Each structure stands twice: as structure tokens, then as C-alpha cells.
Amino acid sequence: MMMYNPKSTCAEEFISHEEIMDTLAYASANSANRELIDQILAKARERKGLSHREAAVLLDCQLEDKNQEIFQLAQEIKKDFYGNRIVMFAPLYLSNYCINGCVYCPYHAKNKHIPRKKLTQEEIRQEVIALQDMGHKRLALETGEDPTNNPIEYVLESIKTIYGIKHKNGAIRRVNVNIAATTVENYRKLKEAGIGTYILFQETYHKESYEKLHPTGPKHDYRYHTEAMDRAMEGGIDDVGCGVLFGLELYRYEFAGLLMHAEHLEAVYGVGPHTISVPRIRRADDIDPDVFDNGIDDDTFAKIVACIRVAVPYTGMIISTRESKTCRERVLHLGISQISGGSRTSVGGYVDPEPEEESSEQFEVSDKRSLDEVVNWLIGMGYIPSFCTACYREGRTGDRFMSLCKAGQIHNCCLPNALMTLKEYLMDYASEDTKEKGMGLIKQELDNIPKEKVRKIVEERLTEIEKGNRDFRF
């Protein structure tokens, strides 16, 4: 029996099955304990976070009035830490060659239906130009695990290619990387290549389920995969992104494991996850999500988002185009701070979209709107679509970012940077309707910059952007 120890670097100790089962039993027993729930909510209002056990009680809460308090508090915390800014990004799939046997992913090695593709550096260049022409500044690189077709050298060369492409006013200013668990040495190489966040989804924290879902390939090794963030931190990457694939295992179990992972990173490295993603399993080639019995409805999904926001107030939260416009709209104010727009989940999909019958998408996209449509939609709801990458480029990463975020001081940089990058987008890429709405939003939001000196600088830089100058940042 493994003892729970968040300071351990052994996966079965910082993600203890016994501790999760005890937590779920405790939460169930207290799901209508009004006094305890009030105590937990009072602690959450201090904006310093909750333990996985406290958060599990809120997730299990059966008292409708207290559930409404949870949702309201999540909205307030989201606004306190992230304001009304929503960071924009897009995934870029480099290769779907993979040697793993993951039963929920169409890239699994036994799938003979899907066409296998790997982008050349010239093809990457064309994909990036297409993304720049949409207005994107931030990418998340995706690739299957295949040491022959997708070695670390290929990923590093691709990052260099991406950062080197300047097309018209376009430039990718931050490359986040979502690749398979690897070695400390390879994480050091990724850090030296200038990546932003290293992202790796756990898929499921339930070890027995994990091993069944990954029957073959290097990803079968639960411990090696779960301890990847520790190796990334050791390799110098101080911004890491966690997530599970909701629907593979019971959601309460995953919720507790996810928060325990965040607690572990905080306990050992002094900084929790830079982002938490909340994908749900989706239909894809050779994959039918109906075979998994653990799907969650939209109401449960919204509550998960709200409880994560309350429990880990400082972390960025990501939702992708897996989710529909309606679902994304519902959870934006509950905790989400980053969304993708205009996404393609197939290799080469931005330059050469595939016919539906020949799809090699990793998953089915629900929100198929263009980036401009998503930006217009956000502005219409009063959100500021942000293309900012300043923190990464100014060295505000890891504990430096988190200390500013936890102190509520990150607003001093984020709002000005969001407005300036939105102005760039409006000048270079937006439709007339989006441009008109966006200009009005910028004028309105300038008044929310608290320091007059900063506001004057932003106004001057917005004028410079109109003249054709680019890439101002605080």
C-alpha cells in the first residue's frame, strides 16, 4: 500500500489511489453538510486555493443554494485573477505517426484507416503562414509518439522553423509543446529551443484504467508518464500544463487526481501548473466515445470547471474546439482563460483541409467557426480576445509569474498587453464588423487601466500600431 505524500516524486505516492478513494468517500458523506461546505467556501473566498479534499466536497455538493454560491464565487475569482481577457491559440499538428496503442485515440498504431502524415519543414512553413494570416501569435505543437518518425530533433527543428517565419505582419511569438513524456535531457533541449509551456495530459489518473487504455507502446508505463512534469521541471521548464481526458474514468476520481498533481508540483517546486485543460472524449476515426461509460453532461462539466477555478485560482484554464459554442460560452465566465479558434486537428489541415470522408483529425471539432468569428463573438460578450505572449518573452514564467498572479499584480501587464495585441489583430486581420466592435471595446477598456502613466503609454502605442508599428509589450 502506497502512502500519500505530495512531496514524493513517486507517482503512486503523490497520486495515491487510497487517498483518492478516501477523498471520494469523505466528499460523498459530506455532500449535504451545510456547515462544512460553508467553511470551505469561506476559505475559498480568501483566494488562496483549496485542498483536493475540500474541492471534492464542493464538487459533490447536493445543496442547490450552495452550488449557486460555488458558481458565483468561481466567476468572481476568474475576474479577480484574469479579468475579462481570453487568450487565443491554435494547435498545429506536425505528425500523426505513433507507436502507442491508446484505445481512445485514432492515432493508435493498429489503426489502418487513417492516412499517416508528417510535415516537412516547408510544409510547416506553409501551415504557419496560414495561421499567421488568420492572426494567430501562439501555437500548441502536437505530434504522435514515434522515435523514428518524430524524434526530438524533428520537434526542435520544427520549433526553430516556426519562430523564424515572418510573413507580412505575422509572427508566432510563443510555441507551446504537447509531446509525449520524455527525458530530462530532452526537456532541457526544449527549454533551450524557447518553448513556452510544456503540456501533457494524464488522460486518467486511475492506474489500472490507465494501463488498460494504453495496452502497448511506451505510454503504457504509468509511472514514467505521470512523473513527466517532474522531469520537465528538472530540465528547466517552469511552465507546465496538466489535464485529463474526461470520460475515460469516473470524473470525481479524475478531479481529485488532477488537483493532487497540482498540489504535488506546488509542494516540490513551489509552482503549480501554469495551465489546466479540461477536454472531454470525442468521436474520431476508429474511435466511438459511446464505448466509454464515463461521459459527463454539460451541467457536470460546468461544475468541474467552476470547482477547479475555486480550488486553483491562479492557474490558466484551457478549453478547445472539442466543445461547442454553447458549452464554451457557458464555462468562459466560470474559469476558462484560454481558448482555441479556427482550429484544425489534422496534419496539414490549415493549408489543405481534408474531405470529411478522408479525415485524419485526432478528434471531431465541435466549434468550427473561424478565428475572426470567435474573436467577434468574444467581443460581443464583453471579453477581450488577447494575443499576448509578453510574460513568456519577458521572463515572467514559473514562480515569477505565479507570485505576480497570486498577488493580483499581473493585471498591470495583462490588460495593456491584451489591448495592444487586440489592436494589432484588428488592424491586420479582422473583418470590418469585428474591427468596429473591437475598436469600441478598446476605447472602453482603456478607462480600466488604473495607472494614468501606463494608460498614456498604451494610448501612444495604440496610435503607433495604427501607423504600422508592431510588437509593443509591458
N, C-alpha and C positions, 0 to 999 in steps of 0.2 A: 504494500500500500504506500503510495507516494504522499508525502506530507506537503501541504500547500505552503509555498514560500515565494512571494512575489519578487524577492531579491535573488532567487536562484536563476541560473542561466540554463537549467534543465527544463525542457518543455513540459514534461509531465508534473513538474513541481510548481511552475508559475501558472500553468493551465491545469489545475488539479481537478480530475473528474469528480473525486469525492467532494471537494469544496463546491463545485458547481451543483451537484445533486443536493447537498445540504442547503445551498443558497435557494434553489428552486423550491424545496420543501418549506423553508423559512418564509419565502415570499408568498407561497400558497396559503400557509397558515395565517398570514397577516394581511391578506388581500382586502379585508374589511376592517382592519384595526385602525380606526379613525385617529386615535391618539398618536400611534406610531407614525402614520402617514403624515400627520400634521408636523411632527418633529422632523421628519425627513425633508418635507417641503420648506420648513423654516431654515434648515441647514442649506438647502439648495439655493435659497434666496441670498445667501452670502456670496454666491458666485464663485465658490472655491471647489465645486465639484462634489460628487458623491462616491461612495464605495460601490463595488459591483453588487453587494448585497442590498444596500439601500436602494439603488436604482432598480433592482429586480422587484422590490416591493412595489415601487411606483408602477412598473410595467404590468404587474399583476393586479393592481388596484381595481376593485369592483365597485367603488363608490363614485357615482356619476358626477357629483359636485366636485369631488377631489380630482377626478380626471380632467374636468374643465380647468381646474387650477393648474394642473400639470401643463396643459396645452398653453394656457395664458403665460405661465412662467417661462416656458420654452421660447415663446415669442419675445418676451422681454429680454431674456438672456441673449438670444440671437441678435437683437437690435443693439444691446449694450456692447457686445464684442465685435460684431461685424456690420452694424448699421444696416442700411438698405442696399449694400453693394453685393453684386453677384458676379463672381469671377468666371470668365468664359474660357473654354478649352475645347480641343478636339483630339480624338485618338488617331494615331497613324499606325496602321498595321504593316509591318515590314515583311513578315513571312508567316505562313501557316504550316510549315513543316514542323512536326512534333513527334517525339518518340514515346510520349506518355499514353496511358490508357484511360484517361479520365472519362467516366461514363456519361457525364453531363455536358461535355464539350465536343463540338463537331470536328475539332482538330485531332481527336484521338487517333492513334496510329492505325487502328484497324478500319477506319472509315475510308472506303474506296470510292465513294461517290464524289467527294469534294475535290475539286482541282487544286493541286498543290502549287503554290506560287512563292517566289522570293524576289523581292525588288532588287534590281541593280542600283548602283549609286545614281545613275542617270534617271532611272525611274523614280527614285526617291526625290531627286531634284524636281521632277515634274509634279509629283504629288504635293511637295511642299509649296511650290509656286501656286498650285491650285488652292491650297489652304490659305496662303498669303493673300491671294486675290479675293478670298471671302472676307478677310480681315483678321484672321487668327494670329495671335502672337505666342500662344502657349500650346504645346503638344504633349500628348502622352504616348510614348512609343510602346507598341505591343508586338510580341513575337512568340511563336511556339518554342518549346524546349527541344533543341536538336543540336548537339555539339558539333555535328558535321556540317549541317546547312546554316545554322545560326550561332556560330561561335562568338565569344565575347569580342573578338577582333572585328567581326562584322557589325556588331552593335556600336562599337566605338567609332568605326569608320563612318557609320551612318550618322551618328551624332555630330561628328566633325563636318560632314556634308551639309547637314541641316543648318547648323549655326553659320555656315559660310555662304548661304544663299541670300542675296539681297536683290529683290525684284520690285521695281518701281519704289513705292514707299513701304514695301512689305519686308518684314524680318521676323523670324522666330526668335524670341528673346528668352524663352525658358523651355527646356526639354525635360519632362519628367519621364521616368522609365519604369515600365511594368514588364519585367522579365523574370524567369524562373529563379528560384533560390540558387545562390552561387557562393563562391568562396570569398574570404576576407580580401584576398589579393585582387579578385575581380571587382569587388566593391570599391577598392582603392582606385582602380583604373576608371571606374565610372565617375567617381568623385573628381578625379583629375580631368576627365573629359568635360566637366562643367554641368553635370545633370542638376536638376532642381530636386524633386522628391523621388525617392525610390519607393515604388508602390508594389505591394504583393498581397493578394487576397489569400486568406487562410482557407477559403472555401467552407470548411467546417472545422470546429474545434473538438468535435467528438472523435476521439482517436479511432475507435472501432469502425465508425462510419467512414471516416477519412480513408482508412486503409481499404475498405471495400469499394469506395468510389474511385480510388486510384490503384487499381489492381496490378498494373505493370508500369515500368518506367521509373526514372529517378524520383519522380514526385510521390511515389509510394511511401517514401521514408518520412513519416510524420514528424519525427524529431528534427531532422535536417531542415524541413520546410518551416516548421514553427519557430525555429531558432534563427531564421534568416535575418530578422531585424537586428538581432544581437550582433551578427557578423557584419551587417551593414554599418551599424554604429561603430564597431571596432575598426572598420575600414574608413571611417571619417565622414560617412554620410549622416548628417544630423537631422535631416528632414525625411521621415519615413511615413508611408501611408498604409493603413490597415483596412481590412474589410472581410466580410464573409459573403457567401452566396446564399442568400435567404431562400429557403425552400428545399435545401438538401437535408437538413436536420431540423429538429424542433426549434422554433425561433427563440424560445426562452433560454434554451441551452446556449445557443449561439450568442445571444445578447450578453449573457454573463461572461462567456469566454472572451468576447471582444473587449469588454471593459476590464477584465483581468489582464489581458495583454497590454492595454493602455497603462494600467497600474504598474505592471512589471517594468515597462520602459521608463516610466517616471521614477520608480524606485531605484533602478540600476543606473540609469543615465541622466537622471534629473530633467528629462524632457519626454513628454508623451508623444503620441502620433501627431504629425503635422496635419494629416487628414484621416478621416474615416469614411469609407464608401459603403453604400447600402444597396448593392444590386440584388435583384430577385431573378431566379432562374427563368429563362425564356426559351421559346421554341427555336430550333435551328436544324440544319441538315443532320439527319440520323439521330436527332435528339427530340424526345417528346417529354415535355415537363410534366405531363399528366402521370408519368410512371413514378414520380416522386410524390409522396403522400404528405409533404410538409409545407405546401404552398400557403402563403398568407394573404389575406384580403387587404383592401386598401385602408380600412379603418385600423387594423392591426399595424400595418406598415407605418401609418401616420403616427401612431403612438410610439413605435420603436424610435422613429426619428426624434420625436419630442423628448423621449426619455434619455436618448444619447446626448442630445443638446444640454439637458439639465445636468446630466452626470459628468460630462466632459466639456465644460463651457468654452474652453479655449480652442478646441480643435476645429479645423475646417471640415465641412461635411459635403460630400460629393454625390450627385445623382446624375445618371447618364440618360441617354436616349432609349434605354431599355424601357423606361417608364413613359406613359402617355402624357400629353399636355395637361390633362385634367389632374392626374396624380402629381405631376411636378408642381403645378400651381398650388396644390393643397399643402405640400410639405415645404415650399420655399420659406414661408414665414415661421415655420416650426423649427428650423435649424439648418437648412441647406445653405451653403455659401458658395458652392461651385457647381456649374452645370455645363454640359457639352451642348454644342449646337451645330447643325448641319453635318452630323457625324456619318461616317461610313465605317462599317465593321468588317470589310473585306479587304484583302491585299490589293492595292491599286485602285480602290473604289472611288477615289476623288477624280482621277483623270478618266477612268474608263468604267463607269457604273455597269454592273453586270445585269443581264436579263434575269428576272426573278427565277426562272426555271433552271438557271445555271449558277445560282447563288453560292458563294463561298463565305458568306457572313459568319462571324463567330456566334452571333445571336441576332434574333429578329429585332429590328429597331421599331419602337412604337411611335416615337416623336420624329416624324420625317420632315419637319419644317427646315427651311434654310436658316443659316445663321442670321441673316437680316430679319427674317420673320420672328425668330426667337428674341433678338435684340428689341425689335418693335414691341413685342408682347411684354417684355420685362419693363420697358419704359412706360408702357400704358398702365402698368400696375404700380408705378412709382419706384421701381428698383433702378439702380444704376448699374448697367452692364459694364463690367470692368475688365480691361485687357492688361491690367497692371502686372508687371514682373519685377517691380523695384526691389522688394525685400531680398529676393534671391541675388539680384545683381549688386545690391549694396551691402551684402554680407549679413543681413538680418535674418539669419537662419537658426535652427536649433534652439538652444536656451536663450539666445539673444532675442529671437522673435517671440518666444513664449513669454519671456519676462515682460516685454512690451505689451503683449496681448493680454496677459493676466492683470496687468496694471491699468488696462484700458487706455494706454497711450498710443496704440498702433493707429487709432483714428487720425492722429495728427499727420500721418503719412498717407493712409489709405484713401481717405476721401479726396484730397488733392490729386493723387495719382490716378484714381478712378475717373475723375472728371477730365483730366488731361488725355488719358488713353481713350476715353469715350469720344472726345473731340476729334482725335486722330481718326477713329473709326468713321465718324460721321462725315468728315471731310473727304476721306479716301474711298469708302466702300458703301456707304448707306444709300438706300433708296430715298427719294425726296420726302416721302411721308415720315420715314424713320428719322431722317435728318432734321426735319422741322420739329418733331416731338422731342428729339434728343437735345436740340439747342435750347428748347424751353426748359427741359429738366436741368441742364447745366446752369442756366441762369438762376433757377430756383434754388439749386443746391449750393451755389456759391455762398449764399447767406448763412449756410450751416457750418462753414469753416470758422471755428471760434476765434482764431488769432488773426487780427487785422493784417499784420505783416505778411503772413502766409497767404491770406486771401488776395492781397495785392499782387504778390508774386505769381499766383495761379492765374489771375486775370491777365497779367502781362504775357505769360506763357501761352495762354489760350489764344491771344492775339498773334503770337509768333507761329502757332500751329496753323492759323488761318493763312499766314504768309508762306507756308510750305515747310517750316522747320518742324523737326520731329524728335521724339525720344527725350522728353524732359521728365525728371523724376525727383522726388524727395526721398 
